[in-house]
């Protein structure tokens, strides 16, 4: 047995992480799943969206144009914020001014900014410095026994809107909505309000089409309901359809594999990200429909999607497109969603305004669906599958063989160090549930050899450790970046009081509470597809598994092609309820609290800062975090197999090799913004005129607000840019 395997087994055994695996370890070709190319990987299908007898989208190319324009258009926000404002750099955000929030999402901690490590003031309008990072520092960063010398619960994220209460919107000329704006009680310098900053770091949108659920906490549902992020959970969701008899009615919509559409619904109405409070998508439709897309922004004449409609000519960049949003919607979408011209039951603006007496039209009432599905079509094209890793030839085991010698060694370290157990499959994340599930059936060896495998075909997984049996949502993990009280992550709830976590719902299902399951995928989980058994057919009691002593029964689903054929038993409802009623239990533990979506590693060198709190500026800091075994003990950390990596601590060359492997995942089309990663011009707010102690100019929009500074990101055509994108730390002072 190779020495590295012996050392991993020894380390795991000492901390109690190797009590039970689905198989043994072994080892002709290394440890754990084999990294896979993204070339040709199946993109999750969305039945009913395009094609068929009655599709929603009748012209995919027009929908693509609509989606790219909407994604980059600053008119979408209430005060000049586009979706791309937070995703303009390799799909992420590299700004360094006014990018700090005082606490994580849903945190009950005081919303107070902390001092930097050097004792200087941090907070609104501060400029991030290199020595601010990482946000958790010890005197020996690679050692699990180092003493903490700095720890901050602040978050590095993206500044968005000023907020305010929505009043009205204009359908021509002005970018900003009419809102009652004032200085925010948290985000201000002196008496001047600054733009709010989100409580979680901005992840990249590139390759996001593979995510089964979106957002760090998975709240963007896999099922798109047409009008909210919540899928089947939302009882009032739906879209307005013109029937064959000329009437119009609201109907449920249910598009699977559409978490990107579910995600798109949220930011444009969020009063921290893009909108004044109280604005609706019908209001946004009223604002945009008659406008030219990107009317305030230059569009490259050779833009891979928009160039054919751009006013620009070679070497003469002009603003906007030669069409309107209304025209693009009519060309892209089935007429039954927009061609009802009469007054209908679509409502009126809810607030007193100049348009209060004017009812919404069908095309305005359905604008959420048009917006979300067009963005999904556009973002589905942002797939980076041409990195050096993807271009490499592979050996008989499917292992790439044309990387640099250092990156080749780094790939072995990546597998040996357990990285591939979470960053699995072609997008290097288990959150790509559908794609990984398809590929695992076609090429099971790539997901672990016959003696060590990882289940990727189910939305819930399980693991039994000495500390207990835990359930975890596939694609989510908790590594101890921050304490749970900083951000509960997947342990949160939706507006209807339901848990975000599939695992928490599954525990309710095992206890007989069918109404506790609000996502249909949970009811379809086969126990025999979990990583480990829940119950075993034994007459003897067991501290972790249910046995006949407790009461067990066979699963109700079929057992065809089970991942774990021995795992076909579950506890009876009474046995499950008895366990769930225990205040301290070792079975039926949930790993939801403190878990977050596992991000892709593709283009990772360009998408800092890192982690859900943005508290690490470089990949070296990320590697130090994993080398020492994380920062904090959180409920799901043991389940995530996070342990100190002694080999990496003592071997600098191995750390260098691992970093070189990660850098081999960067697609040069992303690095140079070549098609499909080209884009229009965008002016990105980058803090305010002045500093974090004094604002020197007021905003012309409102005297109580600080004037913006801007980064101007120039339009780039299909051929890309001359200078490559840089890593986040290169922008720090």
C-alpha positions as CSV (number, residue, x, y, z in Angstrom):
1,X,0.0,0.0,0.0
2,X,1.4,3.4,-1.0
3,X,2.8,5.5,1.9
4,X,0.3,8.4,1.2
5,X,-2.6,6.0,1.6
6,X,-1.2,4.6,4.9
7,X,-0.8,8.2,6.2
8,X,-4.3,9.1,5.2
9,X,-5.7,6.0,6.9
10,X,-3.7,6.7,10.0
11,X,-4.8,10.3,10.2
12,X,-8.4,9.4,9.6
13,X,-8.4,6.7,12.1
14,X,-6.9,8.9,14.8
15,X,-9.7,11.4,14.5
16,X,-12.5,8.9,14.1
17,X,-13.3,9.5,10.4
18,X,-12.7,6.0,9.1
19,X,-15.1,3.8,10.9
20,X,-17.2,3.0,7.8
21,X,-16.8,3.4,4.1
22,X,-19.0,2.1,1.3
23,X,-16.0,0.1,0.3
24,X,-12.4,-0.4,1.1
25,X,-9.5,1.7,-0.2
26,X,-7.4,0.5,-2.7
27,X,-5.4,0.9,-5.5
28,X,-4.3,0.4,-8.8
29,X,-4.8,3.9,-9.9
30,X,-4.9,6.0,-6.8
31,X,-7.4,7.0,-4.2
32,X,-10.9,8.1,-4.9
33,X,-12.8,9.4,-7.9
34,X,-10.9,10.4,-11.1
35,X,-11.3,14.0,-12.3
36,X,-13.1,14.2,-15.6
37,X,-13.2,16.5,-18.7
38,X,-16.2,18.7,-19.1
39,X,-16.1,18.3,-22.9
40,X,-19.3,16.6,-24.0
41,X,-20.7,16.4,-20.5
42,X,-24.5,16.2,-20.6
43,X,-26.2,19.5,-19.7
44,X,-29.4,18.8,-17.7
45,X,-32.4,18.7,-20.0
46,X,-35.4,21.0,-19.4
47,X,-38.5,19.3,-21.0
48,X,-41.1,21.7,-22.3
49,X,-38.8,24.7,-22.6
50,X,-37.7,24.5,-26.2
51,X,-39.0,22.1,-28.8
52,X,-42.1,19.8,-28.7
53,X,-45.6,20.7,-29.8
54,X,-46.2,23.7,-27.5
55,X,-42.9,25.0,-26.2
56,X,-42.5,28.0,-24.0
57,X,-39.6,29.4,-26.1
58,X,-40.1,29.3,-29.9
59,X,-36.9,30.9,-30.9
60,X,-33.9,30.0,-28.8
61,X,-31.5,32.4,-30.5
62,X,-33.8,35.4,-29.8
63,X,-34.1,34.1,-26.2
64,X,-30.3,34.0,-26.0
65,X,-30.1,37.6,-27.2
66,X,-32.7,38.7,-24.7
67,X,-31.0,36.8,-21.8
68,X,-27.5,38.3,-22.5
69,X,-28.9,41.8,-22.8
70,X,-30.9,41.6,-19.6
71,X,-28.0,40.1,-17.7
72,X,-25.7,43.0,-18.6
73,X,-28.2,45.8,-18.6
74,X,-27.9,48.4,-15.8
75,X,-31.5,49.4,-16.4
76,X,-32.6,46.2,-14.6
77,X,-31.7,47.5,-11.2
78,X,-33.4,50.3,-9.4
79,X,-30.2,52.4,-9.3
80,X,-27.9,51.2,-12.0
81,X,-27.1,47.6,-10.9
82,X,-27.1,44.8,-13.5
83,X,-26.9,41.1,-12.8
84,X,-23.4,41.4,-14.3
85,X,-22.4,44.1,-11.8
86,X,-21.5,41.2,-9.4
87,X,-20.4,38.7,-12.1
88,X,-18.2,40.7,-14.5
89,X,-14.9,39.0,-13.8
90,X,-14.7,35.3,-14.8
91,X,-18.4,35.2,-13.7
92,X,-17.5,36.5,-10.3
93,X,-16.6,39.9,-8.6
94,X,-13.1,41.2,-8.0
95,X,-14.0,44.7,-6.6
96,X,-12.1,45.8,-3.5
97,X,-13.9,49.0,-2.4
98,X,-17.1,49.0,-0.4
99,X,-17.2,45.2,-0.5
100,X,-17.5,44.3,3.2
101,X,-20.7,43.3,5.1
102,X,-20.7,43.1,8.9
103,X,-22.2,39.6,9.3
104,X,-23.3,36.5,7.4
105,X,-26.8,35.9,6.0
106,X,-29.5,35.1,8.6
107,X,-26.9,35.7,11.4
108,X,-28.1,37.0,14.7
109,X,-24.7,38.5,15.5
110,X,-24.5,42.3,15.9
111,X,-24.2,44.1,12.6
112,X,-21.0,45.7,13.6
113,X,-17.9,46.0,11.4
114,X,-14.7,44.9,13.0
115,X,-11.3,46.5,12.9
116,X,-8.7,45.2,10.5
117,X,-5.8,43.2,11.9
118,X,-3.7,46.3,11.9
119,X,-6.3,48.1,14.0
120,X,-7.5,50.4,11.2
121,X,-11.2,51.1,10.6
122,X,-13.0,48.8,8.3
123,X,-16.6,48.9,7.0
124,X,-18.6,50.9,4.4
125,X,-16.5,52.4,1.6
126,X,-13.3,50.8,3.0
127,X,-10.7,49.5,0.6
128,X,-9.6,45.9,1.1
129,X,-5.9,45.4,1.7
130,X,-3.7,42.4,1.2
131,X,-3.0,42.1,5.0
132,X,-6.8,42.0,5.7
133,X,-6.7,38.3,4.5
134,X,-7.4,35.7,5.5
135,X,-10.2,36.6,7.9
136,X,-9.1,33.8,10.2
137,X,-5.4,33.8,10.9
138,X,-3.2,31.7,13.2
139,X,0.5,32.0,14.0
140,X,1.1,28.7,12.1
141,X,-1.4,28.6,9.2
142,X,-0.5,25.1,8.1
143,X,-0.8,23.5,11.6
144,X,-4.0,22.4,13.3
145,X,-2.5,23.5,16.6
146,X,-1.7,27.1,15.7
147,X,-2.9,29.9,18.0
148,X,-5.5,32.3,16.6
149,X,-4.2,35.8,16.1
150,X,-7.1,37.3,14.1
151,X,-10.7,36.3,13.5
152,X,-13.4,38.4,11.9
153,X,-17.0,37.6,11.3
154,X,-17.2,40.2,8.5
155,X,-18.0,39.0,5.0
156,X,-16.4,40.1,1.7
157,X,-19.1,40.2,-0.9
158,X,-20.6,42.5,-3.5
159,X,-22.0,46.0,-3.1
160,X,-25.4,46.4,-4.7
161,X,-28.2,48.8,-4.3
162,X,-28.9,51.8,-2.0
163,X,-32.3,50.3,-1.3
164,X,-35.3,52.5,-0.4
165,X,-39.0,52.1,-0.8
166,X,-40.3,51.7,-4.3
167,X,-42.8,54.3,-5.6
168,X,-42.8,54.4,-9.4
169,X,-40.9,53.7,-12.6
170,X,-40.5,55.4,-15.9
171,X,-40.6,53.5,-19.2
172,X,-38.2,55.8,-21.0
173,X,-34.9,57.6,-20.5
174,X,-34.0,57.4,-16.8
175,X,-32.1,54.5,-15.4
176,X,-33.1,54.9,-11.7
177,X,-36.5,54.0,-10.3
178,X,-38.4,56.5,-8.2
179,X,-37.9,55.4,-4.6
180,X,-38.0,57.0,-1.1
181,X,-34.3,56.7,-0.4
182,X,-32.3,57.5,2.8
183,X,-29.1,56.7,4.6
184,X,-29.0,53.0,5.6
185,X,-28.6,52.4,9.4
186,X,-25.8,49.9,8.7
187,X,-24.2,51.0,5.4
188,X,-23.3,54.6,5.8
189,X,-20.3,56.9,6.3
190,X,-21.2,59.8,8.6
191,X,-24.6,60.9,7.4
192,X,-24.2,59.7,3.8
193,X,-25.7,56.3,2.8
194,X,-23.5,53.9,0.9
195,X,-24.5,51.0,-1.2
196,X,-25.4,47.9,0.7
197,X,-23.2,44.8,0.6
198,X,-24.5,41.3,0.4
199,X,-23.9,38.9,3.3
200,X,-22.4,36.1,1.2
201,X,-19.6,36.1,-1.3
202,X,-20.5,36.1,-5.0
203,X,-19.8,32.7,-6.8
204,X,-19.1,32.5,-10.5
205,X,-22.0,32.0,-12.9
206,X,-19.8,30.1,-15.4
207,X,-20.8,26.4,-15.5
208,X,-23.7,27.2,-13.1
209,X,-26.0,25.4,-15.5
210,X,-24.8,22.1,-14.0
211,X,-26.0,23.0,-10.4
212,X,-29.1,21.1,-9.3
213,X,-29.9,24.0,-6.9
214,X,-28.4,27.4,-6.8
215,X,-27.3,30.0,-4.2
216,X,-25.0,29.0,-1.4
217,X,-27.9,27.6,0.6
218,X,-29.7,26.0,-2.3
219,X,-32.8,28.1,-2.1
220,X,-33.1,28.5,-5.9
221,X,-35.1,25.4,-6.5
222,X,-34.4,22.9,-9.3
223,X,-38.1,23.4,-10.4
224,X,-38.9,26.8,-11.8
225,X,-42.5,27.8,-11.1
226,X,-42.6,30.9,-13.3
227,X,-42.7,33.6,-10.7
228,X,-40.6,32.8,-7.6
229,X,-37.5,31.0,-6.5
230,X,-39.4,28.4,-4.5
231,X,-40.5,25.7,-7.0
232,X,-43.4,23.6,-5.8
233,X,-43.1,25.2,-2.3
234,X,-44.9,28.3,-3.4
235,X,-48.7,27.8,-3.5
236,X,-49.4,31.1,-5.3
237,X,-46.8,30.8,-8.1
238,X,-47.8,30.6,-11.8
239,X,-48.0,32.4,-15.1
240,X,-50.8,33.9,-17.1
241,X,-51.8,32.0,-20.2
242,X,-54.1,33.0,-23.0
243,X,-56.4,30.1,-23.7
244,X,-57.7,29.0,-27.1
245,X,-61.1,30.5,-26.4
246,X,-59.6,33.9,-25.9
247,X,-59.8,34.0,-22.1
248,X,-56.8,34.3,-19.8
249,X,-56.0,32.3,-16.7
250,X,-53.2,31.8,-14.2
251,X,-51.7,28.3,-14.4
252,X,-48.9,26.5,-12.6
253,X,-45.6,26.1,-14.3
254,X,-43.2,23.3,-13.5
255,X,-39.9,23.2,-15.4
256,X,-37.3,20.8,-13.9
257,X,-33.5,21.4,-14.1
258,X,-34.1,25.2,-14.0
259,X,-32.5,26.4,-10.8
260,X,-30.8,29.2,-12.9
261,X,-34.3,30.5,-13.7
262,X,-35.3,30.2,-10.0
263,X,-32.1,32.1,-9.1
264,X,-32.7,34.8,-11.6
265,X,-36.1,35.7,-10.0
266,X,-34.5,36.8,-6.7
267,X,-31.8,39.5,-7.1
268,X,-33.9,42.0,-9.2
269,X,-36.4,42.3,-6.3
270,X,-33.8,42.2,-3.5
271,X,-33.4,45.5,-1.7
272,X,-29.8,44.7,-0.9
273,X,-28.8,43.5,-4.4
274,X,-30.6,45.3,-7.2
275,X,-34.0,46.8,-6.2
276,X,-35.9,49.3,-4.1
277,X,-38.1,47.5,-1.6
278,X,-41.6,46.6,-2.9
279,X,-40.9,46.6,-6.6
280,X,-42.4,43.7,-8.6
281,X,-41.4,42.0,-11.8
282,X,-44.5,43.6,-13.4
283,X,-43.1,47.0,-12.5
284,X,-39.7,46.0,-14.0
285,X,-41.5,44.8,-17.1
286,X,-43.2,48.1,-17.4
287,X,-39.9,49.9,-17.1
288,X,-38.0,47.8,-19.7
289,X,-40.4,46.6,-22.4
290,X,-40.4,49.7,-24.6
291,X,-36.7,50.4,-24.1
292,X,-33.8,49.5,-26.4
293,X,-31.7,46.8,-24.6
294,X,-28.4,48.2,-23.2
295,X,-29.4,51.7,-24.2
296,X,-26.8,53.2,-21.8
297,X,-24.0,50.8,-22.7
298,X,-21.7,50.2,-25.6
299,X,-22.0,46.9,-27.4
300,X,-19.1,45.5,-29.5
301,X,-19.8,45.1,-33.2
302,X,-18.4,41.5,-33.0
303,X,-20.2,40.4,-29.8
304,X,-20.9,36.7,-30.3
305,X,-24.6,37.1,-29.4
306,X,-25.5,40.7,-29.7
307,X,-23.3,41.9,-32.5
308,X,-25.9,41.4,-35.2
309,X,-28.2,43.9,-33.5
310,X,-25.6,46.3,-32.2
311,X,-25.5,49.9,-33.5
312,X,-21.7,49.7,-33.4
313,X,-19.5,49.3,-36.4
314,X,-15.8,48.3,-36.6
315,X,-13.8,50.7,-34.4
316,X,-16.9,52.7,-33.6
317,X,-18.5,51.5,-30.5
318,X,-22.1,52.7,-30.0
319,X,-24.7,52.2,-27.3
320,X,-27.7,49.8,-27.4
321,X,-29.3,47.3,-29.7
322,X,-31.5,47.9,-32.7
323,X,-34.6,46.4,-31.2
324,X,-36.7,46.6,-28.0
325,X,-37.2,44.2,-25.1
326,X,-40.9,43.8,-26.1
327,X,-39.9,42.9,-29.6
328,X,-37.4,40.3,-28.4
329,X,-40.0,38.7,-26.1
330,X,-42.5,38.5,-28.9
331,X,-39.9,36.8,-31.1
332,X,-38.6,34.4,-28.5
333,X,-41.7,33.3,-26.5
334,X,-44.9,31.5,-27.4
335,X,-47.6,34.1,-28.1
336,X,-50.0,32.7,-25.5
337,X,-47.8,34.2,-22.8
338,X,-47.8,37.8,-24.2
339,X,-50.5,38.5,-26.8
340,X,-53.6,39.0,-24.6
341,X,-54.2,42.7,-25.3
342,X,-57.2,43.3,-23.1
343,X,-57.4,44.4,-19.5
344,X,-57.3,41.3,-17.3
345,X,-56.9,40.1,-13.8
346,X,-53.2,41.0,-13.7
347,X,-53.5,43.6,-11.0
348,X,-52.3,47.2,-10.7
349,X,-49.2,48.8,-9.1
350,X,-49.6,48.2,-5.4
351,X,-48.4,51.7,-4.3
352,X,-49.7,55.2,-4.9
353,X,-48.0,56.4,-8.0
354,X,-48.5,58.0,-11.4
355,X,-49.3,54.6,-12.9
356,X,-51.4,53.4,-10.0
357,X,-54.6,53.5,-12.1
358,X,-53.1,51.7,-15.1
359,X,-53.6,47.9,-14.8
360,X,-50.7,45.6,-15.8
361,X,-50.8,43.9,-19.1
362,X,-50.2,40.1,-19.6
363,X,-46.7,40.8,-21.0
364,X,-45.9,42.7,-17.8
365,X,-47.5,40.2,-15.5
366,X,-45.4,37.4,-17.1
367,X,-42.2,39.4,-17.2
368,X,-40.7,37.3,-14.4
369,X,-40.9,34.2,-16.5
370,X,-39.5,36.0,-19.6
371,X,-36.6,37.4,-17.6
372,X,-35.7,34.2,-15.8
373,X,-35.9,31.8,-18.7
374,X,-34.0,34.1,-21.0
375,X,-31.2,34.4,-18.4
376,X,-31.2,30.7,-18.0
377,X,-30.8,30.3,-21.8
378,X,-27.9,32.7,-21.8
379,X,-26.1,31.3,-18.7
380,X,-26.4,27.8,-20.2
381,X,-24.0,28.8,-22.9
382,X,-21.3,29.8,-20.3
383,X,-19.6,26.5,-20.1
384,X,-15.8,26.5,-19.8
385,X,-14.7,23.1,-21.2
386,X,-11.4,23.9,-22.9
387,X,-8.9,24.2,-20.1
388,X,-5.5,22.4,-20.4
389,X,-7.0,19.7,-18.2
390,X,-9.9,19.2,-20.7
391,X,-7.5,19.1,-23.7
392,X,-5.3,16.4,-22.2
393,X,-5.3,12.9,-23.5
394,X,-6.2,10.2,-21.0
395,X,-4.9,6.7,-20.2
396,X,-6.8,3.5,-19.9
397,X,-8.1,4.5,-16.5
398,X,-9.4,7.9,-17.8
399,X,-6.6,9.8,-16.1
400,X,-5.3,12.8,-18.0
401,X,-1.6,12.4,-19.0
402,X,-0.7,15.6,-20.9
403,X,-0.5,18.0,-18.0
404,X,2.7,19.5,-16.8
405,X,4.7,17.1,-14.5
406,X,3.8,19.3,-11.5
407,X,0.1,19.5,-12.3
408,X,0.1,15.7,-13.0
409,X,1.5,15.1,-9.5
410,X,-1.0,17.6,-8.2
411,X,-3.9,15.6,-9.6
412,X,-2.7,12.6,-7.7
413,X,-2.5,14.7,-4.5
414,X,-6.0,16.1,-5.2
415,X,-7.4,12.5,-5.2
416,X,-5.2,11.2,-2.3
417,X,-6.2,14.2,-0.1
418,X,-10.0,13.5,-0.5
419,X,-10.6,16.7,-2.5
420,X,-12.2,14.6,-5.2
421,X,-14.9,13.3,-2.9
422,X,-16.7,16.6,-2.9
423,X,-15.2,18.2,-6.0
424,X,-16.3,15.3,-8.1
425,X,-17.3,14.9,-11.8
426,X,-16.6,17.1,-14.8
427,X,-17.6,20.3,-13.1
428,X,-15.6,19.4,-9.9
429,X,-18.6,19.6,-7.6
430,X,-21.2,17.1,-6.4
431,X,-23.8,19.8,-6.8
432,X,-24.0,18.8,-10.5
433,X,-26.4,16.0,-9.4
434,X,-28.0,15.3,-12.8
435,X,-24.9,15.4,-14.9
436,X,-22.9,13.3,-12.4
437,X,-25.7,10.8,-12.1
438,X,-25.8,10.3,-15.8
439,X,-22.0,9.9,-16.1
440,X,-21.8,7.6,-13.1
441,X,-24.0,5.1,-14.9
442,X,-21.9,5.4,-18.0
443,X,-18.5,5.5,-16.4
444,X,-18.8,4.3,-12.7
445,X,-15.0,3.9,-12.5
446,X,-14.5,7.7,-12.7
447,X,-16.6,8.1,-9.5
448,X,-14.4,5.7,-7.5
449,X,-13.1,2.2,-8.1
450,X,-14.9,-1.0,-7.1
451,X,-13.6,-0.7,-3.6
452,X,-14.3,3.0,-2.9
453,X,-17.2,4.8,-4.5
454,X,-19.2,7.9,-4.0
455,X,-22.9,8.0,-4.7
456,X,-23.9,10.9,-7.0
457,X,-27.3,9.8,-8.2
458,X,-29.4,10.9,-5.2
459,X,-30.2,14.2,-3.7
460,X,-29.5,13.0,-0.1
461,X,-26.6,11.0,1.1
462,X,-25.5,9.4,4.4
463,X,-22.4,8.5,6.3
464,X,-21.9,6.6,9.5
465,X,-19.0,7.7,11.7
466,X,-18.0,7.1,15.2
467,X,-19.8,10.3,16.2
468,X,-23.1,9.2,14.6
469,X,-25.0,8.7,11.4
470,X,-25.4,11.9,9.4
471,X,-27.5,12.9,6.5
472,X,-26.3,15.5,4.0
473,X,-27.8,17.1,0.9
474,X,-25.8,16.0,-2.1
475,X,-23.7,18.9,-3.3
476,X,-23.5,20.7,0.0
477,X,-20.9,20.4,2.7
478,X,-19.7,22.1,5.9
479,X,-16.0,22.6,6.2
480,X,-15.7,24.8,9.3
481,X,-14.9,28.1,7.5
482,X,-17.1,30.0,10.0
483,X,-19.1,29.1,13.1
484,X,-22.7,28.2,12.5
485,X,-23.9,31.3,14.3
486,X,-22.2,33.4,11.6
487,X,-24.3,31.8,8.8
488,X,-26.6,28.8,9.1
489,X,-26.4,28.2,5.4
490,X,-28.4,25.1,4.3
491,X,-30.0,25.0,7.8
492,X,-32.2,27.9,6.9
493,X,-35.9,27.9,6.0
494,X,-38.0,29.3,3.2
495,X,-40.7,32.0,3.6
496,X,-43.3,29.3,4.2
497,X,-41.5,27.8,7.2
498,X,-40.1,24.7,5.4
499,X,-36.4,23.6,5.7
500,X,-34.2,24.4,2.8
501,X,-32.4,21.1,3.4
502,X,-33.5,17.9,1.6
503,X,-32.0,15.9,4.4
504,X,-34.1,17.5,7.0
505,X,-37.2,16.7,4.9
506,X,-36.0,13.1,4.4
507,X,-35.8,12.6,8.2
508,X,-39.4,13.8,8.4
509,X,-40.4,11.4,5.7
510,X,-38.8,8.4,7.5
511,X,-40.8,9.5,10.6
512,X,-44.0,9.3,8.6
513,X,-44.6,13.0,8.1
514,X,-45.3,13.0,4.4
515,X,-46.5,16.6,4.5
516,X,-43.0,17.6,5.7
517,X,-41.7,16.8,2.2
518,X,-42.0,19.9,0.0
519,X,-39.5,19.0,-2.7
520,X,-40.6,15.9,-4.8
521,X,-37.1,14.6,-5.2
522,X,-36.9,13.8,-1.5
523,X,-39.8,11.3,-1.7
524,X,-38.0,9.5,-4.5
525,X,-34.8,8.9,-2.5
526,X,-34.0,5.2,-2.5
527,X,-32.3,4.1,0.7
528,X,-30.2,1.7,-1.3
529,X,-28.7,4.7,-3.2
530,X,-27.3,6.3,-0.1
531,X,-23.6,6.1,0.6
532,X,-24.2,3.9,3.7
533,X,-27.0,1.8,5.0
534,X,-29.5,3.3,7.4
535,X,-30.6,-0.1,8.8
536,X,-29.1,-3.6,8.7
537,X,-30.7,-7.0,8.8
538,X,-29.4,-8.0,12.2
539,X,-30.9,-9.4,15.4
540,X,-28.4,-7.5,17.5
541,X,-28.5,-3.8,18.5
542,X,-26.1,-1.4,17.0
543,X,-25.3,2.2,18.1
544,X,-25.4,3.6,14.6
545,X,-27.6,1.4,12.4
546,X,-31.2,0.4,13.0
547,X,-31.6,-3.3,13.4
548,X,-34.5,-5.7,14.0
549,X,-34.2,-4.8,17.7
550,X,-35.4,-1.3,16.8
551,X,-37.8,-2.3,14.1
552,X,-36.9,-2.2,10.4
553,X,-38.6,-2.6,7.1
554,X,-37.6,-3.0,3.4
555,X,-37.7,0.1,1.3
556,X,-40.8,0.6,-0.8
557,X,-39.1,1.6,-4.0
558,X,-37.6,-0.9,-6.5
559,X,-34.1,-2.1,-6.0
560,X,-32.9,-2.1,-9.6
561,X,-29.2,-1.0,-9.9
562,X,-28.9,0.0,-6.3
563,X,-25.7,1.8,-5.4
564,X,-25.5,0.0,-2.1
565,X,-27.5,-3.3,-2.4
566,X,-27.2,-3.9,1.3
567,X,-28.9,-0.7,2.1
568,X,-32.5,-1.6,1.3
569,X,-33.7,-1.4,4.9
570,X,-35.1,1.6,6.8
571,X,-36.5,1.9,10.3
572,X,-40.2,1.5,10.9
573,X,-42.0,4.8,11.4
574,X,-42.2,4.1,15.2
575,X,-38.5,3.4,15.3
576,X,-37.7,6.6,13.4
577,X,-40.0,8.7,15.6
578,X,-38.5,7.2,18.7
579,X,-35.0,8.2,17.5
580,X,-36.1,11.6,16.4
581,X,-37.6,12.3,19.8
582,X,-34.3,11.9,21.6
583,X,-32.7,15.2,22.6
584,X,-29.2,13.7,22.0
585,X,-29.1,11.1,19.3
586,X,-26.4,9.4,17.3
587,X,-28.6,8.3,14.5
588,X,-30.6,10.6,12.2
589,X,-28.2,13.5,12.6
590,X,-28.6,16.3,10.0
591,X,-25.5,18.0,8.5
592,X,-27.6,21.0,7.2
593,X,-26.6,23.7,9.8
594,X,-23.4,25.3,8.5
595,X,-23.4,23.5,5.2
596,X,-23.0,25.4,1.9
597,X,-23.1,24.5,-1.8
598,X,-19.9,22.9,-3.0
599,X,-18.5,25.3,-5.6
600,X,-16.9,24.3,-8.9
601,X,-13.1,24.5,-9.1
602,X,-13.0,25.5,-12.7
603,X,-11.3,28.8,-13.4
604,X,-10.7,28.9,-9.6
605,X,-7.5,31.0,-9.9
606,X,-9.7,33.9,-11.3
607,X,-12.7,33.8,-9.0
608,X,-11.4,34.9,-5.6
609,X,-12.1,35.9,-2.9
610,X,-12.9,32.4,-1.7
611,X,-15.4,30.6,0.5
612,X,-19.0,31.7,1.3
613,X,-17.7,34.5,3.5
614,X,-15.0,35.7,0.9
615,X,-12.5,35.5,3.8
616,X,-9.6,34.1,1.7
617,X,-7.8,36.1,-1.0
618,X,-5.6,33.4,-2.5
619,X,-5.5,29.8,-3.3
620,X,-2.5,29.4,-1.0
621,X,-4.8,30.6,1.8
622,X,-7.4,28.1,0.8
623,X,-4.9,25.3,0.7
624,X,-3.6,26.3,4.1
625,X,-7.1,26.1,5.4
626,X,-7.5,22.5,4.3
627,X,-4.0,21.6,5.3
628,X,-4.7,22.5,8.9
629,X,-8.1,20.9,8.9
630,X,-10.4,23.9,8.8
631,X,-11.1,26.8,11.2
632,X,-14.0,25.7,13.4
633,X,-15.8,22.6,14.6
634,X,-19.3,22.7,13.0
635,X,-21.9,19.9,12.9
636,X,-21.2,18.8,9.3
637,X,-17.4,19.2,9.4
638,X,-16.7,15.6,10.4
639,X,-19.1,14.4,7.7
640,X,-17.2,16.5,5.1
641,X,-14.1,14.4,5.8
642,X,-12.0,17.5,6.8
643,X,-8.8,16.5,8.5
644,X,-5.3,17.9,8.9
645,X,-3.2,16.9,5.8
646,X,0.2,16.2,7.3
647,X,1.8,15.3,4.0
648,X,0.9,18.7,2.6
649,X,2.1,20.6,5.7
650,X,5.5,19.0,5.5
651,X,6.0,19.1,1.7
652,X,5.9,22.5,0.0
653,X,6.4,21.0,-3.4
654,X,3.2,19.0,-3.0
655,X,1.3,22.2,-2.2
656,X,2.8,23.7,-5.3
657,X,1.9,20.7,-7.4
658,X,-1.7,20.8,-6.1
659,X,-2.0,24.5,-7.0
660,X,-0.7,23.9,-10.4
661,X,-3.3,21.2,-11.0
662,X,-6.0,23.6,-9.9
663,X,-4.7,26.2,-12.3
664,X,-4.8,23.7,-15.1
665,X,-8.6,24.0,-14.8
666,X,-8.6,27.6,-16.2
667,X,-10.1,27.9,-19.7
668,X,-8.2,30.6,-21.6
669,X,-11.5,31.7,-23.2
670,X,-12.5,32.8,-19.7
671,X,-9.1,34.3,-19.1
672,X,-9.2,36.4,-22.2
673,X,-13.0,36.8,-22.3
674,X,-13.4,35.2,-25.7
675,X,-16.8,33.9,-26.9
676,X,-19.0,32.9,-25.3
677,X,-17.5,34.9,-22.4
678,X,-17.4,38.2,-24.3
679,X,-19.8,41.0,-23.1
680,X,-21.1,44.6,-23.5
681,X,-19.6,47.5,-21.6
682,X,-20.7,48.0,-18.0
683,X,-20.1,50.7,-15.4
684,X,-19.7,49.0,-12.1
685,X,-20.1,51.0,-8.9
686,X,-16.8,50.7,-7.0
687,X,-17.3,52.4,-3.7
688,X,-18.0,56.1,-3.3
689,X,-16.1,59.4,-3.7
690,X,-14.2,59.7,-0.4
691,X,-13.1,57.0,1.9
692,X,-14.4,55.0,4.9
693,X,-14.2,58.0,7.2
694,X,-15.5,60.8,5.0
695,X,-17.7,61.1,1.9
696,X,-16.6,64.1,-0.2
697,X,-19.5,64.3,-2.7
698,X,-23.2,63.6,-2.5
699,X,-25.2,61.5,-5.0
700,X,-27.2,63.5,-7.5
701,X,-30.0,61.0,-7.1
702,X,-30.5,61.9,-3.4
703,X,-28.6,64.3,-1.1
704,X,-28.6,61.7,1.7
705,X,-26.5,59.3,-0.4
706,X,-22.8,59.1,-1.3
707,X,-21.8,59.7,-4.9
708,X,-20.6,56.6,-6.7
709,X,-17.2,55.9,-8.2
710,X,-17.1,53.5,-11.1
711,X,-15.1,50.9,-12.8
712,X,-15.7,51.0,-16.5
713,X,-15.5,47.5,-17.9
714,X,-15.1,47.9,-21.7
715,X,-17.1,46.0,-24.3
716,X,-15.3,42.9,-25.6
717,X,-16.1,41.1,-28.8
718,X,-15.9,37.4,-29.7
719,X,-12.2,37.5,-30.2
720,X,-11.6,38.5,-26.6
721,X,-9.3,41.0,-24.9
722,X,-5.6,41.5,-25.3
723,X,-4.7,41.5,-21.6
724,X,-5.7,38.5,-19.5
725,X,-7.9,38.6,-16.4
726,X,-6.0,38.6,-13.2
727,X,-6.5,36.9,-9.8
728,X,-8.3,38.8,-7.1
729,X,-5.2,39.3,-4.9
730,X,-3.5,41.3,-7.7
731,X,-6.0,44.1,-7.2
732,X,-5.4,44.4,-3.4
733,X,-3.2,47.1,-2.0
